[in-house]
Amino acid sequence: MSQRVTPRFSRTSLIRTRAAVLAAGMGASVVLGAGVAAAADTTAASSAAGAVQAQAAAQAEAAKVQAAKAEKVAEARKAAAAKAAKAEKAAAVKKAAAAKKKAAAAKKKAASWIDPVKSYKLSASFAQNGGMWASKHSGQDYAVPTGTPVLAAHGGTVVKAGGNGAGDGPAYGNAVVIKHGDKTYSQYAHLSSVNVKAGQVVKTGQKIASSGNTGNSSGPHLHFEIRTSPNYGSAVDPAKFLRSKGVQL
């Protein structure tokens, strides 16, 4: 029996074939491994990029919300400031109007005329006939007790004051005559006492004398005249004049 002999070239070829298959397998493994690694790297990179984008989007949204809040706060502050400014302006206007009204009232009060006495009873009136006067009555009488405060019916300057009718005659007793800015004069007579002197400036409502019963008088009262000059004979109806100034008799 003879041994089987395999040709040398056949063994070499087989070895080469196996080596080639092994190399091919190894190459395929390497290629597959590289592909898997590359795929893994791509997935990881994609996930990281997605996370970064999500974080950026979240931050952008948060910044947007914060900006909206800040804008809302700014608008609220602006509205509050505008409201405060409006209120302040309204208060200033109101205050100015009140001050103007007060000043006008003070001016009106300072310029107003008043009754020369308080709590009186009107007696003899202007131009009334009677045996007490040489001619018609030249003024308006106010029946009041002796010692009643006599007030300046309007502010002005005293031009006459004292006994003998302050120069108008003994029939008036003690008297005072005041010159006013509108070129009128007021006269107060039959006084028990005089508290002012010629040249003195008096204010509306200031006490200038006390009522009495001096001169040609049948009882305590104030004789009040409105004149166009400081002297007797220029009198006009005092009741009518005072009513024209808003005084209620």
Residue pairs with C-beta under 8 A, 6 or more apart in sequence:
109 204
110 155
110 203
110 204
111 204
112 154
112 204
112 245
112 246
113 153
113 154
113 204
113 242
113 245
113 246
113 247
114 151
114 153
114 154
114 204
114 205
114 247
115 142
115 151
115 153
115 242
115 247
115 249
116 142
116 150
116 151
116 152
116 153
116 186
116 188
116 222
116 224
117 142
117 144
117 148
117 149
117 150
117 151
117 211
117 222
118 148
118 149
118 151
119 144
119 148
120 142
120 143
120 144
120 148
120 222
121 142
121 143
121 144
122 140
122 141
122 142
122 143
122 239
122 249
123 141
123 142
123 143
123 221
124 130
124 132
124 137
124 140
124 141
125 137
125 140
125 141
125 239
126 137
126 138
126 139
126 140
126 235
126 236
126 237
126 238
126 239
126 240
127 136
127 137
127 237
128 136
128 137
129 136
129 137
130 137
132 216
132 218
133 216
134 171
138 225
138 232
138 233
138 235
139 187
139 189
139 223
139 224
139 225
139 226
139 235
139 238
140 223
140 224
140 225
140 237
140 238
140 239
141 221
141 222
141 223
141 224
142 211
142 221
142 222
142 224
143 219
143 220
143 221
144 211
144 220
144 221
144 222
145 211
145 220
146 192
146 210
146 211
146 212
146 213
146 220
147 192
147 210
147 211
147 212
148 210
148 211
148 222
149 207
149 210
149 211
150 176
150 188
150 191
150 207
150 208
150 209
150 210
150 211
150 222
151 205
151 206
151 207
151 208
152 178
152 186
152 202
152 203
152 204
152 205
152 206
152 208
153 178
153 186
153 204
153 224
153 242
154 178
154 180
154 186
154 204
155 180
155 181
155 201
155 202
155 203
155 204
155 206
156 178
156 179
156 180
156 181
156 186
156 201
156 202
157 178
157 179
157 199
157 200
157 201
157 202
158 176
158 177
158 178
158 179
158 196
158 197
158 198
158 199
158 200
158 201
158 202
158 208
159 177
159 178
159 179
159 185
159 198
159 230
160 166
160 167
160 168
160 175
160 176
160 177
160 198
160 230
161 175
161 176
161 177
161 194
161 196
161 197
161 198
161 200
162 174
162 175
162 194
163 173
163 174
163 214
164 170
164 172
165 171
165 172
165 173
165 175
165 189
165 215
165 232
166 172
166 174
166 175
166 176
166 177
168 175
168 177
168 187
168 189
168 231
168 232
169 232
170 215
170 216
171 215
171 216
172 187
172 189
172 190
172 215
172 216
172 223
173 189
173 190
173 191
173 212
173 213
173 214
173 215
173 216
173 217
174 189
174 190
174 191
174 192
174 193
174 194
174 209
174 212
174 214
174 215
175 187
175 188
175 189
175 190
175 191
175 194
175 215
176 187
176 188
176 191
176 194
176 196
176 208
176 209
177 185
177 186
177 187
177 188
177 227
177 230
178 185
178 186
178 187
178 202
178 208
179 185
179 230
180 186
183 228
184 226
184 227
184 228
184 241
185 226
185 227
185 228
185 229
185 230
185 234
186 224
186 225
186 226
186 227
186 238
187 223
187 224
187 225
187 226
187 227
187 235
188 208
188 209
188 222
188 223
188 224
189 215
189 222
189 223
189 224
189 225
190 211
190 212
190 213
190 214
190 215
190 217
190 220
190 221
190 222
190 223
191 209
191 210
191 211
191 212
191 214
191 222
192 209
192 210
192 211
192 212
192 213
192 214
193 209
193 210
193 212
194 208
194 209
195 207
195 208
195 209
195 210
196 202
196 208
196 209
202 208
211 220
211 221
211 222
212 220
213 219
213 220
213 221
217 223
224 238
225 235
225 238
226 235
226 236
226 237
226 238
226 241
226 242
227 234
227 235
227 236
228 234
228 236
239 249
242 249
243 249
